[in-house]
Amino acid sequence: MNLILEIGYEQLLQLFRQLPPKQKKQFLKEIEKEVIESDINTNLVQEPAPDYPRMDLKSAAALLIDDYQQDGELTTFTALDAEPFHETR
């Protein structure tokens, strides 16, 4: 038998505060365990492979050259291209 309670965050927090210290600790351990398992399961789900072939950077750049030359949002900072980025003085 499954019982599903629909309560909000504030209500859950109020119930948690009513627990004795020992049960609070046990509750927090169980929650931590759930979070870790959830993270592990989420990371196990692999992203689907793209439906397009991988291409080298030169080919990709050739396809996008018109956008980079004409799109105002992409060309705004091209004046900074000649600036040394990682160099220290």
C-alpha positions in Angstrom: 0.0 0.0 0.0 1.4 3.4 -0.9 0.3 6.6 0.7 1.0 9.8 -1.1 0.8 13.0 0.9 0.8 16.3 -0.9 2.3 18.9 1.5 4.3 22.0 0.8 7.8 22.7 1.8 6.8 24.9 4.8 4.5 22.2 6.1 7.2 19.6 5.8 9.6 21.9 7.6 7.2 22.4 10.4 6.8 18.6 10.8 10.5 18.2 10.8 10.9 20.7 13.6 8.5 18.7 15.7 10.7 15.6 15.6 12.9 14.8 18.6 16.6 15.3 17.9 17.4 11.6 17.4 14.7 11.3 14.7 15.9 14.5 13.1 19.3 13.1 12.7 17.9 9.8 11.2 15.7 11.8 8.9 18.7 13.9 7.6 20.7 10.7 7.1 17.8 9.2 5.0 17.5 12.4 3.0 21.3 12.5 2.3 21.1 8.9 1.1 18.2 9.8 -1.2 20.0 12.8 -2.6 23.2 10.8 -3.3 21.3 7.9 -4.9 19.3 10.4 -7.0 22.6 12.1 -8.2 24.1 8.7 -9.1 21.0 7.7 -11.0 20.9 11.1 -12.8 24.6 10.8 -13.8 24.0 7.3 -15.1 21.6 8.5 -17.7 23.6 9.1 -20.8 22.9 11.8 -23.2 21.8 10.6 -26.6 24.3 10.8 -29.4 23.9 13.7 -31.8 22.2 12.8 -35.0 24.8 14.6 -37.0 28.4 13.6 -37.7 31.2 15.2 -35.7 33.2 17.6 -37.8 36.6 19.2 -37.4 36.8 22.8 -36.3 38.0 24.0 -39.7 34.8 22.6 -41.4 32.6 24.0 -38.6 34.2 27.4 -38.9 33.7 27.4 -42.6 30.0 26.8 -42.1 29.6 29.6 -39.7 31.9 32.3 -41.3 28.9 34.3 -42.7 27.3 34.4 -39.3 30.5 35.6 -37.6 31.1 38.3 -40.2 27.5 39.6 -40.4 25.6 38.9 -37.2 25.9 42.0 -34.9 25.7 39.9 -31.7 28.6 37.8 -32.8 30.7 40.6 -34.1 30.4 43.1 -31.3 33.6 42.1 -29.6 35.7 41.2 -32.6 37.8 44.3 -32.0 39.1 42.5 -28.9 40.3 39.5 -30.9 43.8 41.0 -31.2 44.1 41.7 -27.5 46.3 39.4 -25.5 43.9 37.4 -23.3 46.0 35.3 -21.0 49.2 37.3 -21.0 50.3 39.0 -17.8 52.4 42.1 -17.7 
